[in-house]
Amino acid sequence: MSKESKAVSIDMERLAEDARALIAATANVAGGKVEEARKRLVTALEDGAEEGLDVCGDVYDRAMEGAKMADRTVREFPYQTIAVGVGVGLIIGLFVSRKCPCKHG
């Protein structure tokens, strides 16, 4: 999870906590508008929790689908997969060795 995603997640958790605290604090307050606002807030919190679970489920499903596809590809083309891995490693090694400021012997 990226830093931005974590920050948004933390902010959303704080917002939900604050909303629950507001609901608890206004439990004894009478009035039609307050009751209506509390009901809307409770509904919004419940809907947000359901949407969050849906998003997590979708991300998990896509990740599993990608992992299964990678597994199938490796099983179907094992030697090509090894060649690609070695090639990528070689390219990364070349770039790292060129950027290394140390002098060898």
C-alpha positions, 0 to 999 in steps of 0.5 A: 500500500502506498503512503498516500493510500495509507494516509487516506485510510487513516484519515477515513478511520479517524473520520469514522471514529469522529462520526461515531463519537458525534452520534454518541454525543448527540444521543440524548439531544431531541429534535427532528433535524438532529434525529434526521442528521444522525440517521443519515450519518449512521447510514453513510457510515454503514454504506462506507464500510460496505463499499470498503469491503467491496473494494478490498474484495475486488483488489484481492480478486484481481491480485489472485487473478494476476498471480494465477496468470503468472503461475500459468505462464511460468508453467507453460513457458519455463525456459522463456521465464528463466531467460527473461529473469536472467535478462532483467537481472543482467540489465539491472546489474549493468545499471547498478554497476555503472552508477556505483561511485566506488572504484574497483582495483 
